[in-house]
Amino acid sequence: MIAASPHLGRLVVLKINGNRRLGDTGISAIARSRGLPSLRRLVLYDTSMGDEAAVAIADSESSRSLVVLELTNNHVSSRGFEALAQSPNLPNLRALDLSGQDTTSMSQSALLAFAESPYLQKIEFLNLGGAEIEEATRDALKKRFKRAFVDDRHAEWTG
């Protein structure tokens, strides 16, 4: 598996699109890998990952180097959102795209966790497109992130 390869020390960008067989197990293995110390951009589009993988990314010290994290069109819900929002392992994150999740059971407190996070100080782009966001939560997100907050499934960070 890619996560165990000793030849990835200089890898800066890892994009995995449409590999639904990875799921939580595969993504968690990548998150726990010590072989990706230079990784700056992690794009996991439509990989069938859920909360377990999001928590693994949030808990991983390897995530400290990430500048861009795109987890679009997956199955991350409240638990995963809260873990990412409250993670001290994402201090350099400038762009976080969580659009296109199955958010039918998303709690407003999970969304509000981003607005209340003591971390995520460098965020320039936060996309929660597709989430059902109540007005008070939306206001809190806009107040914290100003123009960095978007809720458009098709928006992309251009930084």
C-alpha positions in Angstrom: 0.0 0.0 0.0 1.1 3.5 -0.7 1.1 4.5 3.0 3.9 2.1 3.7 6.2 3.1 0.9 9.6 4.4 2.0 9.9 6.4 -1.2 7.3 9.2 -0.5 9.3 11.5 1.7 9.2 14.3 -0.8 5.6 13.9 -1.9 3.9 17.3 -1.6 0.5 16.6 -3.2 -1.6 13.4 -2.9 -4.9 13.2 -4.9 -7.1 10.2 -4.8 -10.3 10.5 -6.8 -13.0 8.0 -7.0 -11.3 5.1 -5.3 -14.3 4.0 -3.2 -12.5 0.8 -2.1 -10.2 2.8 0.1 -12.9 3.9 2.6 -12.1 4.5 6.2 -9.5 1.7 6.5 -7.3 2.9 3.5 -7.6 6.6 4.3 -6.8 5.9 8.0 -3.6 4.0 7.0 -2.5 7.0 4.9 -3.3 9.4 7.7 -1.2 7.3 10.2 1.7 7.0 7.8 5.0 8.5 8.9 6.2 8.3 5.3 4.6 11.6 4.1 6.4 14.3 6.1 6.3 16.8 3.2 2.7 16.4 2.3 1.1 19.8 1.9 -2.1 19.0 -0.1 -4.3 16.0 0.5 -7.3 15.5 -1.8 -9.6 12.7 -1.2 -12.5 13.0 -3.6 -15.3 10.3 -3.5 -13.3 7.7 -1.6 -16.2 6.5 0.6 -14.4 7.7 3.7 -16.4 8.5 6.8 -15.9 9.6 10.3 -13.2 7.1 11.2 -10.9 8.4 8.5 -11.6 12.0 9.3 -10.8 11.4 13.0 -7.6 9.6 11.9 -6.6 12.7 9.8 -7.4 15.0 12.7 -5.4 12.9 15.2 -2.4 12.4 13.0 0.7 14.4 13.7 1.5 14.0 10.0 -1.4 16.3 9.3 0.6 19.2 10.8 2.2 19.9 7.4 -1.1 20.1 5.5 -2.0 23.4 3.9 -4.9 22.1 1.8 -7.3 19.4 2.8 -10.1 18.4 0.4 -12.5 15.7 1.6 -15.3 16.2 -0.9 -18.1 13.9 -1.8 -17.6 11.4 1.0 -19.5 10.3 4.1 -18.1 12.4 6.9 -20.7 13.4 9.4 -20.9 15.2 12.8 -18.2 13.2 14.6 -15.7 13.7 11.8 -16.5 17.4 11.4 -16.0 18.0 15.1 -12.7 16.1 15.1 -11.3 18.2 12.2 -12.6 21.5 13.7 -11.0 20.7 17.1 -7.7 19.3 15.9 -4.5 20.9 17.0 -2.8 18.9 14.2 -4.0 21.2 11.5 -2.3 24.5 12.4 -1.1 25.3 8.9 -4.4 24.6 7.1 -5.4 27.4 4.7 -8.1 25.6 2.8 -10.6 23.0 4.0 -13.2 21.6 1.6 -15.8 19.4 3.1 -18.5 19.9 0.5 -20.7 17.2 -0.8 -20.9 15.1 2.4 -24.1 13.2 3.3 -25.2 15.8 5.8 -28.8 14.7 6.4 -28.0 13.9 10.0 -25.4 16.7 10.5 -25.8 18.5 13.8 -25.6 22.3 13.9 -23.1 21.9 16.8 -20.7 20.0 14.5 -20.9 22.9 12.0 -20.6 25.4 14.8 -17.4 23.7 16.0 -15.6 25.3 13.1 -16.7 28.8 14.2 -15.7 28.1 17.8 -12.4 26.3 17.0 -9.3 27.8 18.7 -7.3 26.2 15.8 -7.8 26.9 12.1 -6.3 30.3 12.5 -4.9 30.4 8.9 -8.1 29.4 7.1 -8.6 31.3 3.8 -11.2 28.9 2.4 -13.8 26.8 4.3 -16.3 25.0 2.1 -19.3 23.3 3.7 -21.3 23.2 0.5 -24.3 20.8 0.7 -24.7 21.0 4.5 -28.0 22.2 5.8 -26.9 25.2 7.8 -29.2 27.1 10.1 -29.1 30.9 10.0 -27.5 31.3 13.4 -24.8 28.8 12.5 -24.2 30.4 9.1 -23.9 33.8 10.8 -21.3 32.5 13.3 -19.3 30.9 10.4 -19.4 34.1 8.4 -18.4 36.2 11.5 -15.4 33.9 12.2 -14.2 33.3 8.6 -15.7 36.2 6.8 -15.3 35.8 3.0 -13.3 32.5 3.6 -16.5 30.7 4.4 -18.5 29.3 1.4 -21.2 26.8 1.1 -21.1 26.0 -2.6 -20.5 22.5 -3.6 -18.7 23.7 -6.8 -16.5 26.4 -5.3 -12.7 25.8 -5.4 -9.9 27.4 -3.6 -7.6 29.4 -5.9 -4.8 30.2 -3.4 
